[in-house]
Amino acid sequence: MPVTPAVCASALVMLSYAEMTGQGTSTVRAVTMFLIMTGADILRRSYDLPTALVISALTCIFTNPYELMTSGFWMSYMAVGGVAIFYPAVKQKIRIENRWLRTGLTAACSGICVTVFTMPLIALSYYEVPVYSVLLNLAVIPLMTVLMAAGLLALALGCISTYAGSIAAVPCHLVMSLYGFLCECIDELPFHSYICGAPAVWQVAVFYGILILVIAYGKKLKLYERILAMPIALAVLFYRLPSGFFVTMLDVGQGDGICVSSDETVCMIDGGSSSKKDLYKYTIMPFLKYNGYSRVDCWFISHPDSDHTSGLIEMLGTEDMGGISIGQIILPDAYGAEGDFEELISLAVSHNIEVTYFSAGDQVSDENGLRVLCLHPDEGCRTDDVNTYSEILEVSCGSFAGIFTGDATVESEQNVFGILKNEEIRGNLRFPEGGYPVLKVGHHGSHTSSSEEWLSWVSPSAALISVGENNSYGHPHEDVIERLERHGADIFRTDKSGAVTVEEHKGRIEISCFCD
């Protein structure tokens, strides 16, 4: 066909394809660039890929400005930018005579350039990056031609005979099966993904600043300088600044989930909810990965109620636990606890995770000064109420000290007073002058906890309440709120403020809320 009718026919097919597939960002980008390329053929103009890329991006933005808020938009355009802009700068002055070697190196080099160019976006979106993606793409991309050709043939023959179309689609099935097999093999390799956390704005800016220098001065740079720029940029992007000590009470709805972290150790206290499903997948795991944590050293579970354990059980119920490991799970040393935690213990054993039991006086600590001291229960505590044997923990680091209570009851609080008659345990208490800066209020602010005597002893400056919005229990109860206010505590509630973070910074305690 002559050029003009050929372009019109091709454009019609491509526009129909875009409409049929829902006009996704990548499809709109590809179709727009295709139309510009074929339009250049009609007008007898040369096709400039960067120009087409920019025009396509502007078309998407003007059509739907909210595209700017989606990771798919940025990944799609930055991937093509890696091929169209960054790759030509890197490969300058490279001449290879052997055709097959040239083809292989071109594929490998372009794949590396795309991966590097989009790395900040992947890190900002998923907080982890695939380590072997370049190798996987070397197998995946060449087979796309086979997949496309076989698919079109199957489509054409299927219009005549379903049987003939099915036979023609066999290569499609084989290629797709191979893709699945290769992905499974990659998942089995060690270090198949690296949990890097969300990079800071300055890291992303410096990263792209280095790549822009390569693009701008590629002709003047030697080959080794252009290649060396990529690992330097990646080192800047993935450098983890010391985060210091902080405590975050996650917004888990009606439940409890608290992360305690120093530069060396990561601990979780509970992790469950009765109002949120898939708590680990959508709340706990993203939080841990956002902060760059690939391991929880100690996971304390105060008692076996599902609103304190569901997220951990969900995590242990997955094959790879989302790529995050656990050093040990610490349960309260109470009579009958082993039976109460039967499911959790069984899942932990299946992952070869150590399960230990804490009673008053037991503690864990690290070289940075983080210490978690158990104040309750006493060894072999006997009670018919699982809330009563809840772990009560004193967490301290630097100038910070706080009490974390699970669903402890008034009886639990009285037990602590009895336990503290033991001089050795009492001598281990941090107990700052003037009271503890932070109290995680027991049982979501229920009147079954936080007695007058208990609040007088703790004397908290800030009271953290993990509670679900409009929960059916009426938590937190008014009498508890009134008592906390009488004791001068600032109250922070997850149903009002979202996640609450407490940081120790140069001897000062700073509290921030997600909604701030």
ChimeraX attribute file (.defattr): number of C-alpha atoms within 10 A of each C-alpha:
attribute: neighborCount
match mode: 1-to-1
recipient: residues
	/A:1	7
	/A:2	7
	/A:3	12
	/A:4	14
	/A:5	11
	/A:6	13
	/A:7	19
	/A:8	15
	/A:9	12
	/A:10	15
	/A:11	18
	/A:12	13
	/A:13	13
	/A:14	19
	/A:15	16
	/A:16	12
	/A:17	14
	/A:18	19
	/A:19	13
	/A:20	9
	/A:21	9
	/A:22	10
	/A:23	15
	/A:24	13
	/A:25	19
	/A:26	17
	/A:27	18
	/A:28	20
	/A:29	25
	/A:30	20
	/A:31	19
	/A:32	21
	/A:33	23
	/A:34	18
	/A:35	20
	/A:36	20
	/A:37	18
	/A:38	20
	/A:39	19
	/A:40	14
	/A:41	15
	/A:42	16
	/A:43	9
	/A:44	9
	/A:45	11
	/A:46	10
	/A:47	15
	/A:48	13
	/A:49	17
	/A:50	15
	/A:51	13
	/A:52	19
	/A:53	21
	/A:54	15
	/A:55	16
	/A:56	21
	/A:57	23
	/A:58	14
	/A:59	15
	/A:60	20
	/A:61	14
	/A:62	10
	/A:63	10
	/A:64	10
	/A:65	11
	/A:66	11
	/A:67	16
	/A:68	13
	/A:69	9
	/A:70	11
	/A:71	14
	/A:72	16
	/A:73	19
	/A:74	18
	/A:75	21
	/A:76	17
	/A:77	19
	/A:78	21
	/A:79	20
	/A:80	20
	/A:81	20
	/A:82	21
	/A:83	21
	/A:84	19
	/A:85	20
	/A:86	24
	/A:87	21
	/A:88	15
	/A:89	23
	/A:90	26
	/A:91	18
	/A:92	15
	/A:93	12
	/A:94	8
	/A:95	8
	/A:96	12
	/A:97	7
	/A:98	8
	/A:99	9
	/A:100	10
	/A:101	11
	/A:102	14
	/A:103	12
	/A:104	11
	/A:105	13
	/A:106	15
	/A:107	17
	/A:108	15
	/A:109	17
	/A:110	21
	/A:111	23
	/A:112	19
	/A:113	26
	/A:114	22
	/A:115	22
	/A:116	22
	/A:117	26
	/A:118	19
	/A:119	22
	/A:120	25
	/A:121	20
	/A:122	19
	/A:123	23
	/A:124	19
	/A:125	17
	/A:126	16
	/A:127	23
	/A:128	21
	/A:129	21
	/A:130	17
	/A:131	16
	/A:132	15
	/A:133	16
	/A:134	20
	/A:135	13
	/A:136	15
	/A:137	17
	/A:138	15
	/A:139	13
	/A:140	16
	/A:141	13
	/A:142	11
	/A:143	16
	/A:144	14
	/A:145	11
	/A:146	13
	/A:147	20
	/A:148	13
	/A:149	15
	/A:150	20
	/A:151	19
	/A:152	14
	/A:153	16
	/A:154	23
	/A:155	18
	/A:156	14
	/A:157	18
	/A:158	17
	/A:159	10
	/A:160	10
	/A:161	12
	/A:162	13
	/A:163	12
	/A:164	16
	/A:165	20
	/A:166	16
	/A:167	15
	/A:168	21
	/A:169	21
	/A:170	15
	/A:171	18
	/A:172	21
	/A:173	15
	/A:174	12
	/A:175	16
	/A:176	16
	/A:177	12
	/A:178	15
	/A:179	17
	/A:180	12
	/A:181	12
	/A:182	15
	/A:183	14
	/A:184	11
	/A:185	11
	/A:186	19
	/A:187	15
	/A:188	10
	/A:189	11
	/A:190	8
	/A:191	13
	/A:192	15
	/A:193	16
	/A:194	17
	/A:195	23
	/A:196	22
	/A:197	25
	/A:198	23
	/A:199	22
	/A:200	15
	/A:201	12
	/A:202	10
	/A:203	19
	/A:204	20
	/A:205	13
	/A:206	15
	/A:207	24
	/A:208	16
	/A:209	13
	/A:210	17
	/A:211	22
	/A:212	15
	/A:213	14
	/A:214	21
	/A:215	18
	/A:216	13
	/A:217	13
	/A:218	21
	/A:219	15
	/A:220	11
	/A:221	17
	/A:222	14
	/A:223	15
	/A:224	9
	/A:225	13
	/A:226	22
	/A:227	14
	/A:228	11
	/A:229	17
	/A:230	19
	/A:231	11
	/A:232	13
	/A:233	19
	/A:234	20
	/A:235	13
	/A:236	17
	/A:237	24
	/A:238	21
	/A:239	13
	/A:240	15
	/A:241	9
	/A:242	9
	/A:243	12
	/A:244	14
	/A:245	23
	/A:246	21
	/A:247	22
	/A:248	20
	/A:249	25
	/A:250	22
	/A:251	26
	/A:252	31
	/A:253	24
	/A:254	24
	/A:255	29
	/A:256	31
	/A:257	28
	/A:258	26
	/A:259	21
	/A:260	23
	/A:261	23
	/A:262	19
	/A:263	15
	/A:264	15
	/A:265	19
	/A:266	23
	/A:267	22
	/A:268	24
	/A:269	25
	/A:270	26
	/A:271	29
	/A:272	31
	/A:273	26
	/A:274	19
	/A:275	15
	/A:276	19
	/A:277	16
	/A:278	14
	/A:279	22
	/A:280	25
	/A:281	15
	/A:282	13
	/A:283	18
	/A:284	24
	/A:285	19
	/A:286	17
	/A:287	18
	/A:288	20
	/A:289	23
	/A:290	20
	/A:291	17
	/A:292	19
	/A:293	21
	/A:294	20
	/A:295	17
	/A:296	20
	/A:297	17
	/A:298	22
	/A:299	23
	/A:300	25
	/A:301	26
	/A:302	30
	/A:303	25
	/A:304	25
	/A:305	19
	/A:306	17
	/A:307	21
	/A:308	25
	/A:309	25
	/A:310	24
	/A:311	29
	/A:312	25
	/A:313	19
	/A:314	19
	/A:315	23
	/A:316	24
	/A:317	15
	/A:318	12
	/A:319	10
	/A:320	12
	/A:321	17
	/A:322	15
	/A:323	19
	/A:324	15
	/A:325	17
	/A:326	21
	/A:327	16
	/A:328	18
	/A:329	23
	/A:330	19
	/A:331	23
	/A:332	28
	/A:333	23
	/A:334	25
	/A:335	15
	/A:336	14
	/A:337	19
	/A:338	16
	/A:339	11
	/A:340	15
	/A:341	16
	/A:342	12
	/A:343	12
	/A:344	21
	/A:345	20
	/A:346	14
	/A:347	18
	/A:348	21
	/A:349	12
	/A:350	11
	/A:351	16
	/A:352	12
	/A:353	17
	/A:354	14
	/A:355	17
	/A:356	14
	/A:357	16
	/A:358	22
	/A:359	22
	/A:360	22
	/A:361	21
	/A:362	14
	/A:363	16
	/A:364	11
	/A:365	14
	/A:366	13
	/A:367	10
	/A:368	14
	/A:369	13
	/A:370	22
	/A:371	20
	/A:372	24
	/A:373	23
	/A:374	24
	/A:375	29
	/A:376	32
	/A:377	28
	/A:378	22
	/A:379	15
	/A:380	14
	/A:381	17
	/A:382	16
	/A:383	12
	/A:384	9
	/A:385	9
	/A:386	19
	/A:387	21
	/A:388	24
	/A:389	31
	/A:390	26
	/A:391	31
	/A:392	26
	/A:393	26
	/A:394	22
	/A:395	23
	/A:396	22
	/A:397	21
	/A:398	15
	/A:399	14
	/A:400	23
	/A:401	23
	/A:402	26
	/A:403	25
	/A:404	23
	/A:405	26
	/A:406	29
	/A:407	29
	/A:408	28
	/A:409	24
	/A:410	19
	/A:411	14
	/A:412	23
	/A:413	24
	/A:414	13
	/A:415	18
	/A:416	18
	/A:417	16
	/A:418	11
	/A:419	18
	/A:420	18
	/A:421	11
	/A:422	12
	/A:423	9
	/A:424	10
	/A:425	16
	/A:426	15
	/A:427	11
	/A:428	12
	/A:429	17
	/A:430	19
	/A:431	18
	/A:432	13
	/A:433	8
	/A:434	11
	/A:435	18
	/A:436	21
	/A:437	22
	/A:438	24
	/A:439	25
	/A:440	25
	/A:441	27
	/A:442	29
	/A:443	24
	/A:444	27
	/A:445	26
	/A:446	22
	/A:447	18
	/A:448	17
	/A:449	23
	/A:450	26
	/A:451	20
	/A:452	14
	/A:453	13
	/A:454	15
	/A:455	21
	/A:456	14
	/A:457	14
	/A:458	20
	/A:459	21
	/A:460	25
	/A:461	18
	/A:462	21
	/A:463	24
	/A:464	24
	/A:465	26
	/A:466	32
	/A:467	27
	/A:468	27
	/A:469	15
	/A:470	11
	/A:471	14
	/A:472	8
	/A:473	12
	/A:474	14
	/A:475	21
	/A:476	21
	/A:477	14
	/A:478	13
	/A:479	14
	/A:480	21
	/A:481	18
	/A:482	11
	/A:483	16
	/A:484	25
	/A:485	13
	/A:486	11
	/A:487	15
	/A:488	14
	/A:489	20
	/A:490	13
	/A:491	16
	/A:492	21
	/A:493	22
	/A:494	23
	/A:495	18
	/A:496	16
	/A:497	14
	/A:498	21
	/A:499	22
	/A:500	23
	/A:501	19
	/A:502	21
	/A:503	19
	/A:504	18
	/A:505	14
	/A:506	8
	/A:507	10
	/A:508	11
	/A:509	15
	/A:510	11
	/A:511	16
	/A:512	14
	/A:513	17
	/A:514	13
	/A:515	10
	/A:516	8
